[in-house]
Amino acid sequence: MKHADSQSPDRQSPVSFVANVARLPQKGLPVQIEADAAQRAALAGEHELLSVENYRAEPPPAVRR
């Protein structure tokens, strides 16, 4: 793993998005995240991996709208 400062709260994740929290619905905002090639390469470098072939997250079916 990288030095402790790589986990600093000031560092931005290679996979992130902007959400206007002033306009979030009461029940939350289901989002789907899929990292592109550059984001996957940055994740791999950050965690000293050879590669990250796929990175996708989505809410469970019960939460999707």
C-alpha positions in Angstrom: 0.0 0.0 0.0 1.0 3.6 -0.4 2.1 5.9 2.4 -0.6 7.0 4.9 -0.9 10.4 3.3 -2.4 8.7 0.2 -5.4 8.0 2.4 -5.7 11.6 3.5 -9.3 12.9 3.6 -8.1 15.8 1.4 -7.3 13.4 -1.5 -10.0 12.8 -4.1 -10.7 9.3 -5.2 -9.9 8.4 -8.8 -13.6 7.4 -9.0 -15.8 10.2 -7.8 -18.8 12.3 -8.8 -20.4 15.5 -7.8 -23.9 15.5 -6.2 -25.8 18.6 -5.2 -26.7 17.6 -1.6 -29.1 20.6 -1.3 -31.3 18.8 -3.8 -31.1 15.2 -2.6 -34.5 13.4 -2.4 -35.7 12.4 1.1 -35.1 8.7 0.3 -31.7 9.3 -1.1 -30.3 9.2 -4.7 -29.5 5.8 -6.2 -26.4 6.2 -8.5 -24.5 3.8 -10.7 -20.7 4.2 -10.9 -18.6 2.8 -13.6 -14.9 3.6 -13.8 -13.3 4.3 -17.2 -9.9 3.1 -18.2 -8.1 6.1 -16.8 -9.9 5.8 -13.5 -9.2 2.1 -13.3 -5.5 2.7 -14.0 -5.4 5.4 -11.3 -7.0 3.0 -8.8 -4.5 0.2 -9.7 -1.6 2.6 -9.2 -3.0 3.9 -5.9 -3.2 0.4 -4.5 -0.1 -1.0 -6.2 -2.1 -3.5 -8.3 -1.1 -4.6 -11.8 -4.5 -3.6 -13.1 -8.2 -3.1 -12.3 -10.1 -4.7 -15.2 -13.6 -3.7 -14.1 -15.1 -1.3 -11.5 -18.8 -0.9 -11.3 -21.2 -0.3 -8.5 -25.0 0.2 -8.6 -27.8 0.1 -6.0 -29.6 -3.2 -5.3 -32.8 -3.7 -7.4 -35.0 -2.8 -4.4 -33.5 0.7 -4.3 -33.4 1.5 -8.0 -36.0 3.9 -9.4 
